[in-house]
Amino acid sequence: MNLIVPEYYTKNKKKRKVKDETNLEKAPDPTGWRILILPYRGISKTKGGVLLSDNTVMEQQLHTQVGLVLKMGSDCYSDTEKFPTGPWCKVKDWILFARYAGSRIKIDGGELRLLNDDEILAVVQDPEDILSPSVHN
């Protein structure tokens, strides 16, 4: 059995895909020494195989202290007196930051954080190695 799909439906669907691909372009460009971070969303299934609700996954993202560096301002780590060994992180690094650090920016599907370059605490290899304070085993 073949399903007949109206042409306007397929055109709108293609537009949505393009829209999803340009979300990073729509993210704000950090100015000065600020860094744009996407907090780690966390796991959607427990080790025992239980699926977590969307609300629980969203709560994990709000409470996480690990994030992916999306963009960096033009003056990040340019102060050689403050950062004599060079930058602490770069774009696409997973980083650790303090719980209340930075400004929260709400976006569709979660939030972004805008941190100062000196608020980065560490670079981590795998965000799942750092447990969110809201995750209970």
MDAnalysis code that builds the backbone (N, CA, C; Angstrom):
import MDAnalysis as mda
import numpy as np

u = mda.Universe.empty(411, n_residues=137, atom_resindex=np.repeat(np.arange(137), 3), trajectory=True)
u.add_TopologyAttr("name", ["N", "CA", "C"] * 137)
u.add_TopologyAttr("resid", np.arange(1, 138))
u.add_TopologyAttr("resname", ["MET", "ASN", "LEU", "ILE", "VAL", "PRO", "GLU", "TYR", "TYR", "THR", "LYS", "ASN", "LYS", "LYS", "LYS", "ARG", "LYS", "VAL", "LYS", "ASP", "GLU", "THR", "ASN", "LEU", "GLU", "LYS", "ALA", "PRO", "ASP", "PRO", "THR", "GLY", "TRP", "ARG", "ILE", "LEU", "ILE", "LEU", "PRO", "TYR", "ARG", "GLY", "ILE", "SER", "LYS", "THR", "LYS", "GLY", "GLY", "VAL", "LEU", "LEU", "SER", "ASP", "ASN", "THR", "VAL", "MET", "GLU", "GLN", "GLN", "LEU", "HIS", "THR", "GLN", "VAL", "GLY", "LEU", "VAL", "LEU", "LYS", "MET", "GLY", "SER", "ASP", "CYS", "TYR", "SER", "ASP", "THR", "GLU", "LYS", "PHE", "PRO", "THR", "GLY", "PRO", "TRP", "CYS", "LYS", "VAL", "LYS", "ASP", "TRP", "ILE", "LEU", "PHE", "ALA", "ARG", "TYR", "ALA", "GLY", "SER", "ARG", "ILE", "LYS", "ILE", "ASP", "GLY", "GLY", "GLU", "LEU", "ARG", "LEU", "LEU", "ASN", "ASP", "ASP", "GLU", "ILE", "LEU", "ALA", "VAL", "VAL", "GLN", "ASP", "PRO", "GLU", "ASP", "ILE", "LEU", "SER", "PRO", "SER", "VAL", "HIS", "ASN"])
u.atoms.positions = np.array([
    [0.844, -1.179, 0.000],
    [0.000, 0.000, 0.000],
    [0.892, 1.245, 0.000],
    [0.663, 2.151, -0.927],
    [1.421, 3.390, -1.018],
    [0.655, 4.518, -0.371],
    [1.353, 5.322, 0.372],
    [0.752, 6.463, 1.035],
    [0.952, 7.692, 0.161],
    [-0.118, 8.417, -0.090],
    [-0.032, 9.638, -0.888],
    [0.140, 10.804, 0.072],
    [1.268, 11.499, -0.081],
    [1.591, 12.616, 0.797],
    [1.457, 13.906, 0.004],
    [0.706, 14.881, 0.521],
    [0.559, 16.155, -0.187],
    [1.913, 16.841, -0.373],
    [2.066, 17.535, -1.492],
    [3.328, 18.188, -1.829],
    [3.707, 19.248, -0.793],
    [2.720, 19.998, -0.289],
    [3.038, 21.048, 0.676],
    [3.638, 20.461, 1.953],
    [3.282, 19.249, 2.314],
    [3.819, 18.617, 3.515],
    [5.305, 18.300, 3.348],
    [5.679, 17.757, 2.212],
    [7.082, 17.420, 1.992],
    [7.940, 18.666, 1.860],
    [7.406, 19.726, 1.275],
    [8.166, 20.976, 1.177],
    [8.424, 21.546, 2.561],
    [7.409, 21.566, 3.426],
    [7.587, 22.086, 4.783],
    [8.570, 21.248, 5.573],
    [8.564, 19.954, 5.366],
    [9.478, 19.070, 6.078],
    [10.924, 19.366, 5.690],
    [11.166, 19.612, 4.414],
    [12.520, 19.943, 3.969],
    [12.983, 21.246, 4.606],
    [12.104, 22.208, 4.708],
    [12.463, 23.484, 5.324],
    [12.847, 23.285, 6.785],
    [12.152, 22.400, 7.493],
    [12.475, 22.139, 8.891],
    [13.882, 21.563, 9.024],
    [14.272, 20.669, 8.129],
    [15.615, 20.100, 8.193],
    [16.668, 21.186, 8.038],
    [16.489, 22.062, 7.072],
    [17.430, 23.155, 6.863],
    [17.478, 24.036, 8.096],
    [16.326, 24.286, 8.695],
    [16.259, 25.114, 9.889],
    [17.058, 24.482, 11.025],
    [16.953, 23.163, 11.205],
    [17.674, 22.473, 12.262],
    [19.183, 22.540, 12.057],
    [19.627, 22.478, 10.798],
    [21.043, 22.489, 10.510],
    [21.677, 23.848, 10.785],
    [20.901, 24.916, 10.799],
    [21.459, 26.251, 10.988],
    [21.264, 26.773, 12.405],
    [20.919, 25.922, 13.350],
    [20.715, 26.382, 14.720],
    [21.978, 26.983, 15.321],
    [23.147, 26.443, 15.019],
    [24.384, 27.001, 15.546],
    [24.616, 28.402, 14.999],
    [24.238, 28.619, 13.757],
    [24.375, 29.952, 13.176],
    [23.472, 30.954, 13.880],
    [22.335, 30.482, 14.399],
    [21.406, 31.368, 15.093],
    [21.819, 31.648, 16.531],
    [22.737, 30.849, 17.064],
    [23.204, 31.056, 18.436],
    [23.935, 32.396, 18.503],
    [23.836, 33.077, 19.636],
    [24.510, 34.374, 19.750],
    [26.023, 34.231, 19.646],
    [26.660, 35.225, 19.062],
    [28.122, 35.253, 18.984],
    [28.648, 35.929, 20.246],
    [29.463, 35.218, 21.023],
    [29.993, 35.820, 22.242],
    [30.931, 36.980, 21.916],
    [30.893, 37.988, 22.742],
    [31.765, 39.149, 22.556],
    [32.886, 39.115, 23.584],
    [33.973, 39.782, 23.263],
    [35.074, 39.910, 24.209],
    [35.646, 38.579, 24.649],
    [35.712, 38.402, 25.963],
    [36.329, 37.208, 26.537],
    [35.313, 36.131, 26.915],
    [34.112, 36.196, 26.340],
    [33.053, 35.241, 26.689],
    [33.075, 34.007, 25.788],
    [32.567, 32.894, 26.359],
    [32.532, 31.606, 25.668],
    [31.103, 31.084, 25.696],
    [30.588, 30.641, 24.554],
    [29.244, 30.079, 24.457],
    [29.321, 28.564, 24.657],
    [28.552, 28.058, 25.618],
    [28.586, 26.652, 26.022],
    [27.209, 26.025, 25.836],
    [27.192, 24.795, 25.333],
    [25.977, 23.992, 25.280],
    [26.087, 22.961, 26.397],
    [25.282, 23.094, 27.473],
    [25.360, 22.119, 28.566],
    [25.034, 20.710, 28.080],
    [25.730, 19.745, 28.656],
    [25.530, 18.342, 28.309],
    [24.124, 17.921, 28.704],
    [23.441, 17.273, 27.803],
    [22.045, 16.905, 28.015],
    [21.881, 15.695, 28.916],
    [22.864, 14.873, 29.012],
    [22.783, 13.703, 29.881],
    [22.226, 12.490, 29.167],
    [22.121, 11.424, 29.910],
    [21.654, 10.163, 29.357],
    [20.129, 10.147, 29.310],
    [19.582, 9.399, 28.373],
    [18.129, 9.287, 28.284],
    [17.659, 7.902, 28.719],
    [18.631, 7.038, 29.076],
    [18.284, 5.692, 29.532],
    [19.261, 5.299, 30.636],
    [18.750, 4.687, 31.711],
    [19.605, 4.266, 32.812],
    [20.375, 3.013, 32.442],
    [21.344, 2.636, 33.281],
    [22.122, 1.420, 33.044],
    [21.227, 0.192, 33.040],
    [20.133, 0.234, 33.783],
    [19.191, -0.883, 33.837],
    [18.228, -0.919, 32.667],
    [18.272, 0.090, 31.784],
    [17.437, 0.096, 30.591],
    [16.152, 0.888, 30.719],
    [15.960, 1.586, 31.841],
    [14.754, 2.386, 32.028],
    [14.900, 3.701, 31.275],
    [13.919, 4.006, 30.426],
    [13.929, 5.268, 29.682],
    [13.511, 6.403, 30.598],
    [14.263, 7.495, 30.567],
    [13.940, 8.664, 31.374],
    [12.998, 9.581, 30.606],
    [12.125, 10.245, 31.316],
    [11.185, 11.159, 30.674],
    [11.926, 12.378, 30.126],
    [11.310, 13.063, 29.174],
    [11.905, 14.276, 28.615],
    [12.129, 15.316, 29.706],
    [11.212, 15.380, 30.652],
    [11.324, 16.329, 31.755],
    [12.570, 16.044, 32.597],
    [12.834, 14.778, 32.864],
    [14.010, 14.397, 33.647],
    [15.291, 14.720, 32.896],
    [15.314, 14.455, 31.603],
    [16.496, 14.757, 30.786],
    [16.727, 16.268, 30.761],
    [15.657, 17.056, 30.638],
    [15.766, 18.518, 30.645],
    [16.300, 19.004, 31.989],
    [15.836, 18.399, 33.073],
    [16.305, 18.768, 34.410],
    [17.794, 18.478, 34.553],
    [18.239, 17.351, 33.996],
    [19.666, 17.027, 34.025],
    [20.477, 18.105, 33.321],
    [19.972, 18.575, 32.176],
    [20.695, 19.598, 31.423],
    [20.773, 20.894, 32.220],
    [19.721, 21.236, 32.932],
    [19.721, 22.473, 33.707],
    [20.675, 22.409, 34.890],
    [20.904, 21.213, 35.416],
    [21.749, 21.057, 36.596],
    [23.176, 20.621, 36.285],
    [23.469, 20.368, 35.031],
    [24.792, 19.864, 34.687],
    [25.854, 20.941, 34.851],
    [27.079, 20.479, 35.049],
    [28.211, 21.389, 35.148],
    [29.249, 21.069, 34.069],
    [28.808, 20.352, 33.034],
    [29.666, 19.994, 31.914],
    [29.020, 20.537, 30.640],
    [29.834, 21.045, 29.723],
    [29.271, 21.567, 28.490],
    [30.266, 21.522, 27.344],
    [29.724, 21.703, 26.148],
    [30.508, 21.713, 24.920],
    [30.743, 23.160, 24.498],
    [31.989, 23.490, 24.208],
    [32.325, 24.841, 23.757],
    [31.854, 24.988, 22.310],
    [30.915, 25.910, 22.079],
    [30.382, 26.141, 20.740],
    [31.099, 27.273, 20.016],
    [31.251, 28.400, 20.710],
    [31.874, 29.584, 20.101],
    [32.676, 30.320, 21.162],
    [33.676, 31.058, 20.702],
    [34.504, 31.848, 21.615],
    [34.605, 33.275, 21.106],
    [34.573, 34.220, 22.033],
    [34.719, 35.622, 21.691],
    [36.120, 35.923, 21.188],
    [36.272, 37.050, 20.543],
    [37.553, 37.395, 19.900],
    [38.680, 37.650, 20.900],
    [38.356, 38.005, 22.141],
    [39.394, 38.312, 23.125],
    [39.657, 37.175, 24.110],
    [39.069, 36.010, 23.884],
    [39.279, 34.889, 24.799],
    [40.753, 34.533, 24.899],
    [41.226, 34.450, 26.119],
    [42.594, 34.020, 26.427],
    [43.672, 34.881, 25.764],
    [43.349, 36.120, 25.429],
    [44.338, 36.993, 24.792],
    [45.233, 37.687, 25.815],
    [44.837, 37.698, 27.077],
    [45.633, 38.322, 28.138],
    [46.747, 37.359, 28.556],
    [47.962, 37.621, 28.104],
    [49.077, 36.710, 28.383],
    [49.519, 36.755, 29.847],
    [49.220, 37.831, 30.567],
    [49.540, 37.884, 32.005],
    [48.603, 36.975, 32.789],
    [47.347, 36.945, 32.399],
    [46.337, 36.129, 33.084],
    [46.425, 34.663, 32.670],
    [46.788, 34.413, 31.411],
    [46.863, 33.057, 30.863],
    [48.250, 32.833, 30.248],
    [49.298, 32.763, 31.074],
    [50.662, 32.641, 30.530],
    [50.915, 31.332, 29.783],
    [50.139, 30.291, 30.072],
    [50.345, 29.003, 29.391],
    [49.450, 28.850, 28.169],
    [48.665, 29.871, 27.851],
    [47.799, 29.827, 26.682],
    [46.363, 29.476, 27.033],
    [45.539, 29.234, 26.024],
    [44.112, 28.966, 26.243],
    [43.865, 27.711, 27.085],
    [42.839, 27.766, 27.908],
    [42.449, 26.631, 28.743],
    [41.578, 25.646, 27.979],
    [40.909, 26.114, 26.917],
    [40.044, 25.237, 26.121],
    [39.927, 25.800, 24.717],
    [39.277, 25.017, 23.848],
    [39.050, 25.470, 22.471],
    [37.664, 25.006, 22.037],
    [37.208, 25.465, 20.884],
    [35.906, 25.073, 20.350],
    [35.872, 23.549, 20.196],
    [34.766, 22.949, 20.557],
    [34.493, 21.503, 20.521],
    [35.090, 20.737, 21.689],
    [35.652, 21.435, 22.690],
    [36.108, 20.776, 23.909],
    [34.935, 20.614, 24.866],
    [34.931, 19.522, 25.628],
    [33.992, 19.354, 26.739],
    [34.665, 19.953, 27.959],
    [33.964, 20.847, 28.628],
    [34.567, 21.546, 29.760],
    [33.704, 21.400, 31.010],
    [34.315, 21.651, 32.147],
    [33.648, 21.640, 33.444],
    [33.592, 23.076, 33.941],
    [32.431, 23.499, 34.452],
    [32.279, 24.859, 34.959],
    [31.509, 24.823, 36.270],
    [31.561, 25.899, 37.030],
    [30.875, 25.979, 38.320],
    [29.360, 26.009, 38.112],
    [28.634, 25.517, 39.083],
    [27.181, 25.372, 38.974],
    [26.473, 26.680, 38.616],
    [26.857, 27.773, 39.232],
    [26.154, 29.041, 39.003],
    [26.930, 29.995, 38.092],
    [27.909, 29.484, 37.383],
    [28.736, 30.323, 36.510],
    [27.971, 30.750, 35.268],
    [28.273, 31.937, 34.813],
    [27.759, 32.415, 33.535],
    [26.306, 32.823, 33.526],
    [25.865, 33.199, 32.356],
    [24.476, 33.601, 32.124],
    [23.764, 32.493, 31.370],
    [22.533, 32.219, 31.751],
    [21.727, 31.188, 31.089],
    [20.903, 31.832, 29.989],
    [20.915, 31.201, 28.810],
    [20.136, 31.683, 27.674],
    [19.202, 30.558, 27.267],
    [17.907, 30.792, 27.389],
    [16.916, 29.777, 27.037],
    [16.783, 29.684, 25.524],
    [16.782, 28.443, 25.019],
    [16.564, 28.186, 23.605],
    [15.539, 27.069, 23.485],
    [15.045, 26.873, 22.298],
    [14.115, 25.777, 22.063],
    [14.839, 24.458, 22.310],
    [14.377, 23.696, 23.272],
    [14.990, 22.403, 23.571],
    [16.021, 22.441, 24.671],
    [16.162, 23.546, 25.376],
    [17.119, 23.587, 26.472],
    [17.647, 24.967, 26.742],
    [18.949, 25.045, 26.960],
    [19.574, 26.327, 27.260],
    [21.023, 26.338, 26.804],
    [21.557, 27.530, 26.689],
    [22.968, 27.754, 26.439],
    [23.509, 28.520, 27.633],
    [24.802, 28.491, 27.822],
    [25.438, 29.286, 28.872],
    [26.510, 30.160, 28.243],
    [26.624, 31.359, 28.755],
    [27.644, 32.304, 28.321],
    [28.581, 32.509, 29.507],
    [29.815, 32.003, 29.395],
    [30.788, 32.060, 30.481],
    [31.939, 32.984, 30.124],
    [32.606, 33.516, 31.152],
    [33.854, 34.242, 30.937],
    [34.970, 33.226, 30.747],
    [36.027, 33.617, 30.067],
    [37.109, 32.672, 29.783],
    [37.781, 32.122, 31.034],
    [37.753, 32.861, 32.143],
    [38.398, 32.385, 33.368],
    [37.468, 31.540, 34.253],
    [36.237, 31.255, 33.784],
    [35.309, 30.433, 34.556],
    [35.384, 28.945, 34.190],
    [36.268, 28.591, 33.270],
    [36.451, 27.197, 32.889],
    [37.290, 26.526, 33.971],
    [36.766, 25.436, 34.544],
    [37.471, 24.753, 35.629],
    [38.376, 23.632, 35.124],
    [37.941, 22.923, 34.083],
    [38.723, 21.799, 33.564],
    [38.209, 21.408, 32.190],
    [39.026, 20.697, 31.454],
    [38.630, 20.073, 30.189],
    [38.474, 18.586, 30.477],
    [37.362, 17.995, 30.033],
    [37.119, 16.569, 30.262],
    [37.039, 15.848, 28.917],
    [37.426, 14.579, 28.914],
    [37.410, 13.791, 27.687],
    [36.006, 13.324, 27.329],
    [35.237, 12.869, 28.337],
    [33.912, 12.304, 28.110],
    [32.947, 12.911, 29.124],
    [31.903, 13.602, 28.665],
    [30.984, 14.251, 29.612],
    [30.252, 13.254, 30.513],
    [30.141, 12.001, 30.089],
    [29.448, 11.012, 30.915],
    [30.286, 10.561, 32.102],
    [31.575, 10.927, 32.121],
    [32.417, 10.609, 33.270],
    [32.091, 11.486, 34.477],
    [31.456, 12.621, 34.234],
    [31.087, 13.552, 35.300],
    [29.588, 13.397, 35.557],
    [29.225, 12.970, 36.755],
    [27.825, 12.762, 37.090],
    [27.161, 14.089, 37.426],
    [25.964, 14.270, 36.927],
    [25.163, 15.451, 37.248],
    [24.683, 15.339, 38.691],
    [24.606, 16.459, 39.428],
    [24.127, 16.398, 40.807],
    [22.687, 15.904, 40.917],
    [21.912, 15.950, 39.814],
    [20.513, 15.536, 39.894],
    [20.325, 14.064, 39.562],
    [21.418, 13.365, 39.172],
    [21.311, 11.942, 38.826],
    [21.510, 11.108, 40.078],
    [20.583, 10.199, 40.324],
    [20.684, 9.313, 41.472],
    [20.785, 7.878, 40.967],
    [21.701, 7.106, 41.509],
    [21.858, 5.703, 41.115],
    [21.072, 4.792, 42.014],
])
